[in-house]
């Protein structure tokens, strides 16, 4: 089942405005449960968590910046 371009744009906006801030709060709280590592290790942890967040939604964000392929003039 394919999601229409318009719905993918709406879902991606919702993910960026609501989902990403919630994920950031969750990631910071998760890292703060342990003793604070060095800055480099902490940076690697946050980069890894950022990449992990992006992969499940790759199909939604793919092509969102392009013109609507279904729009006919």
Helices and strands as residue ranges (DSSP letters): H 5-14, I 15-19, H 20-32, H 39-55, H 58-61
